[in-house]
Amino acid sequence: MRVRDLFVIVLKLVALSLVIHTFLLNLPLLVIRIWMDQDVLGTNGIELLYTVLLVGLLALLFVFAEKIVDFLKVEQGFTNPTIPTAALTVDGLTQLGLFFVGLGLLIDNLPSFLSNALFWFKAKAIDNPYEYVQTGNYWFASLFNLLVGYILIRNKEKVSQWVSPKEEEG
């Protein structure tokens, strides 16, 4: 494995993690706010524009990660352009990164899901359910994020084949 490949994988995993975070955490909340306010071009328009620009820039980072590493000339800072270990492969690093992205989604959304489920059960059990009902559909968003985190952890091998470039012998 070359040093260049390591930095390309790190850039792609950071971009993928931030895109997943934007799509699964920020975008559902923005859609809920737009749906509740019925105001797309007002105060929510700036947030929507910010989200679209952020996703676009992160997609460019993901697509042009190799060119960014070449432009920064990362390999010049190392005496040996290859990493001298056989256990450290591009595919293994990608799977490890995907595991941590999925684990981050699970850890971020499990408390929210549990509290929203508790509030839902409390609202069903009492006479005045409006005391425990939260605005928006955060329960569904946290459940969806939990499922995506589980799917990333479960299918990290398949996703890593899509994310990581073909490993060159050298």
C-alpha positions as CSV (number, residue, x, y, z in Angstrom):
1,M,0.0,0.0,0.0
2,R,1.3,3.4,-0.9
3,V,1.1,6.5,1.2
4,R,-0.9,8.2,-1.6
5,D,-3.6,5.5,-1.4
6,L,-3.9,5.9,2.3
7,F,-4.5,9.6,2.0
8,V,-7.0,9.1,-0.8
9,I,-8.9,6.6,1.3
10,V,-8.9,9.0,4.3
11,L,-10.2,11.9,2.2
12,K,-12.9,9.7,0.6
13,L,-14.0,8.3,4.0
14,V,-14.2,11.8,5.5
15,A,-16.3,13.1,2.6
16,L,-18.5,10.0,2.7
17,S,-19.0,10.4,6.5
18,L,-19.9,14.1,6.2
19,V,-22.3,13.4,3.3
20,I,-24.0,10.7,5.3
21,H,-24.2,13.0,8.3
22,T,-25.7,15.8,6.2
23,F,-28.2,13.5,4.5
24,L,-29.3,11.6,7.5
25,L,-29.1,14.1,10.3
26,N,-29.5,17.6,8.8
27,L,-31.7,17.1,5.8
28,P,-34.6,15.3,7.5
29,L,-34.8,18.0,10.2
30,L,-34.7,20.6,7.5
31,V,-37.5,18.9,5.5
32,I,-39.6,18.6,8.7
33,R,-39.1,22.4,9.4
34,I,-40.0,23.3,5.8
35,W,-43.1,21.0,6.0
36,M,-44.2,22.5,9.3
37,D,-43.6,26.1,8.3
38,Q,-44.7,25.8,4.7
39,D,-42.0,28.5,4.0
40,V,-39.4,27.2,1.5
41,L,-38.0,30.6,0.3
42,G,-38.0,32.4,3.6
43,T,-35.8,31.4,6.5
44,N,-35.4,27.8,5.5
45,G,-34.2,28.7,2.0
46,I,-30.8,29.7,3.3
47,E,-30.4,26.4,5.2
48,L,-31.6,24.5,2.1
49,L,-29.0,26.4,-0.1
50,Y,-26.3,25.7,2.5
51,T,-27.2,22.0,2.5
52,V,-27.1,21.7,-1.3
53,L,-23.8,23.5,-1.5
54,L,-22.3,21.4,1.3
55,V,-23.4,18.1,-0.4
56,G,-22.0,19.4,-3.7
57,L,-18.6,20.3,-2.3
58,L,-18.4,17.0,-0.5
59,A,-19.3,15.1,-3.6
60,L,-16.5,17.0,-5.4
61,L,-14.1,16.1,-2.6
62,F,-15.1,12.5,-3.0
63,V,-14.7,12.4,-6.8
64,F,-11.5,14.5,-6.9
65,A,-9.7,13.0,-3.9
66,E,-6.9,11.6,-6.0
67,K,-6.3,14.9,-7.7
68,I,-6.3,16.7,-4.4
69,V,-3.6,14.3,-3.0
70,D,-1.6,14.7,-6.1
71,F,-1.9,18.5,-5.9
72,L,-0.8,18.6,-2.3
73,K,2.2,16.2,-3.1
74,V,1.7,14.2,0.0
75,E,4.3,11.5,-1.0
76,Q,7.2,14.0,-0.9
77,G,7.0,14.2,2.9
78,F,7.8,10.5,3.3
79,T,11.2,8.8,2.7
80,N,9.5,5.6,1.5
81,P,6.3,6.0,-0.7
82,T,5.0,2.6,0.4
83,I,3.8,1.5,3.9
84,P,5.9,-1.6,4.8
85,T,3.2,-3.7,6.3
86,A,1.2,-6.5,4.6
87,A,-1.6,-6.4,7.1
88,L,-2.6,-2.8,6.3
89,T,-4.5,-2.9,3.0
90,V,-6.7,-0.3,1.3
91,D,-9.7,-2.6,1.6
92,G,-9.1,-3.2,5.3
93,L,-8.8,0.5,6.1
94,T,-12.0,1.3,4.1
95,Q,-13.9,-1.4,6.0
96,L,-12.6,0.0,9.3
97,G,-13.6,3.5,8.3
98,L,-17.1,2.4,7.3
99,F,-17.4,0.5,10.6
100,F,-16.7,3.7,12.5
101,V,-19.1,5.7,10.3
102,G,-21.9,3.2,11.0
103,L,-21.0,3.1,14.7
104,G,-21.1,6.9,14.8
105,L,-24.6,6.8,13.4
106,L,-25.7,4.2,15.9
107,I,-24.2,6.1,18.9
108,D,-25.6,9.5,17.7
109,N,-29.1,8.3,17.2
110,L,-29.7,5.6,19.8
111,P,-30.4,8.1,22.7
112,S,-32.7,10.2,20.5
113,F,-34.6,7.1,19.4
114,L,-35.0,5.8,22.9
115,S,-36.2,9.1,24.3
116,N,-38.7,9.6,21.5
117,A,-40.0,6.1,21.9
118,L,-40.4,6.7,25.6
119,F,-42.3,10.0,25.0
120,W,-44.5,8.2,22.5
121,F,-45.4,5.4,25.0
122,K,-46.0,8.1,27.7
123,A,-48.3,10.0,25.4
124,K,-50.3,6.8,24.7
125,A,-50.6,6.0,28.4
126,I,-52.0,9.3,29.8
127,D,-55.1,11.4,29.2
128,N,-53.2,14.5,28.1
129,P,-50.8,13.3,25.4
130,Y,-49.7,16.8,24.3
131,E,-47.5,17.0,27.3
132,Y,-45.1,14.4,25.9
133,V,-45.4,14.9,22.2
134,Q,-42.5,16.4,20.5
135,T,-42.7,18.5,17.3
136,G,-41.7,16.9,14.1
137,N,-41.1,13.3,13.2
138,Y,-37.8,12.9,15.0
139,W,-38.6,9.3,16.0
140,F,-38.7,8.2,12.3
141,A,-35.5,10.1,11.4
142,S,-33.6,8.5,14.3
143,L,-34.9,5.1,13.5
144,F,-33.9,5.5,9.9
145,N,-30.4,6.7,10.9
146,L,-30.1,3.6,13.2
147,L,-31.0,1.3,10.3
148,V,-28.5,3.0,7.9
149,G,-25.8,2.7,10.6
150,Y,-26.6,-1.0,11.0
151,I,-26.6,-1.6,7.2
152,L,-23.2,0.2,6.9
153,I,-21.7,-2.0,9.6
154,R,-23.3,-5.2,8.2
155,N,-22.4,-4.6,4.5
156,K,-19.0,-2.9,5.0
157,E,-17.3,-5.3,2.6
158,K,-19.6,-4.5,-0.3
159,V,-19.5,-0.8,0.3
160,S,-15.7,-0.8,0.6
161,Q,-15.4,-2.4,-2.8
162,W,-17.3,0.6,-4.2
163,V,-15.4,3.2,-2.2
164,S,-11.8,2.0,-2.4
165,P,-9.8,2.0,-5.6
166,K,-8.3,-1.2,-7.1
167,E,-5.1,-2.0,-5.2
168,E,-1.9,-1.8,-7.2
169,E,1.0,-4.1,-6.6
170,G,4.1,-2.1,-5.9
